[in-house]
Amino acid sequence: MVILEPSIKRDSYRVNAPELFSKTYPEARTRFLDGALAAGFDVSSEALPIAGPEGEELAMDFAVGGSGDADSALVVISGTHGPEGYTGSACQLGFLKSPELQAAYESHRVVLVHAHNPFGFAWMRRTTEGNVDLNRNYVDFSASLRGNPEYDRLHHAFVPADLDDAEAKQELADYREQNGPVAYMAAMLGGQRSHADGLFYGDTKATWSQEKMVSGLQKHLAQQKRVVVIDIHTGLGPYGVPYLVHGYPKTDPRFGVMAEVFGEVMRSTAVQEEFDEDLPVDPEGPIVLAMDWVLPGKETFAYVIEYGTYPPDEVLGAHIADNWLHAHGELNSDQGKAIKAELRRVMYPEFDDWKTMIWDEAVDALKKSARVLSY
């Protein structure tokens, strides 16, 4: 096999990284749409029938470039988890502003999906308008779904009526001490479908976002045989450091391709020995694990880029507080505004060094993804 890599110096991919990042969802959307049209991409939008905080339209936008009958395609998704959309949107805008990156994909189709979860992007929520975590929603709902009895046991402590409930905090601390941090994280993060007001809720039916994503990808990738899908996230790992993660077991030929092209930076959730306690959970329902049925008959290589921000206790604490706010609090209160500000802080570090690290790593991932398409 021959791996082709565009002969373009890394510096030629450079844009002023901090300038790619926006302050609000409307700004990010406008810049994305303008950038897509300026780059010659076709744009189509699916409007969510709910307005944003300032009454603005919320939508999942598809920017599509390249030949419809190309053999292969790149898909880049932003905003699966709302506040993480700022980072994904910046990477998509950087691609649109880089003629060199576009040249690396000139023989491929490119689909950029902006704001997978437009409600969460605009309202600063991990979850959708129905409190659904989209990375727990991509499952076959006609089949038997996995339960999470440990979450059920702890739900009242994860979502207490009083955010500062000392007994609830002690119960969670006791559970963690008795069962270990891996079991605690699995109970919290593994996903659950029993408590619609709870953490990491996956729902028992497909969301609006899932339906629009599936129909959009199937429409725009009708002719392609090989597809690389990148879903961009933040919040896991050290400041500015990327985790690249897929879900292929070692017996899947795609595992070997990803290992050869990306090296040790790429890991698999299906190979638990590749992880320590930094990523102990195998959740049910991430979009990248669903691509074989989202795009049937195609060879898909789907992975997540997780950009690190702050320590896990800060990140998870912000999500717990935000979930409590929407279940029991007052959004426009001083406490509500402080909770939203903290969630934004831990998911979107607004510092030039972090933004530059993110863009540099995005360029590297995009270059290597082009190699996968040519493998």
C-alpha positions, 0 to 999 in steps of 0.5 A: 500500500502507498500512503500519499501525503500532500507536499505542503510545509506545515507553516503554509497551513498557518492562519492567525489561530486566535482570530478563528474563534468567536465569542457567540453562537451567532458570530460563529455561525455567520463567520462559518457561512460567510467562509463557506460561501467565499470558499465556493462551498454549497450551503444548506441549513436545517433550522431548529424550531426554537430560538436562541437567547437573543431570538436568533435562528438556531440551525445545523448548517452543512457546507459541502465542497468538492465533486459529488462523485468523488470516491472519498470524503472528509466530514468535520463536525462541530458542536455535538456538545454545545459549548465545545462548538466554539472550538469545532467551529474555529477549526472548520473556519480555519479549513475554509480560510486555508487554500493549502488545506483545501488543496490537500482535499481537492480530489475528495468531497468535504462536508463541514457540519456546523452546530450538531447541537445548535441549542446547546451551542447558543444556550451554553449547554452540553445537551440538546433542547431535551437535555439529551447528550447527543453522544449517548443518542446514536443507538438502534432504538429498536434493539435492547438498550444498555442500562446503567443501574449504578447511575440510577442508584446515584441519580438523586445525589447527582441531581439534588434539589439543593446544589449545595446538599451536603448529604448528596456530596457525601454520598458521591464521595463515599461511593467513589472511595468505596468503588474507585474512581473508574467505577464512579466515572462509569456510573456518571459518564456511561450514559443513562435513559431512565432520568430525563432530567439527569446527567448524560441522558441518552433518551429512548428515541432519536433526537432532532439533531440525530435525524438531521445529521443522518439524513444530511450525511446520507444526502451529501455522501451518496456516492462516496465509498470511503469517508473520514469523520472527525467529531471535535470536542473539548474538556478531556485531558491536559490543557491544549493536549489532544486525545484522538480516539476511535472505537475499532477493535484490533481485529478491524482492519481500520484499527491498523490503518489508524495506528499506522497513519496517526501513531500512538496519539490515536487510541481505541475505546475498544482496547481498554489496555490503551487507557489508564484511568484518564478515559475509563468509560465506554459510553453507549451512543457516540456518533463516531461509533454509529457511522457504519449504520449512519452511512451503510455500505461505505468504509468509514474511519470515524474518530473524536478529537478531544482537546484538553482544558482543565482538571476533570473535577472542574469540568465535571463539576461545571456540568453537574452544576449546569444540569442542576440549574436547568432542573431546579435553578433559575437561569437568569439569577446571579447564581445561574449566570455564574454557573454558565460562566464557569461552564464556558470557562472550563469548556472554552479557554479563551486564551491565545496559547490554547487556541494556537495549540488547538489549531496546530493539532487540527492541522496535523489531524487534517493532514493525516486524515487526508492520508487515510483517504489515500491509503 
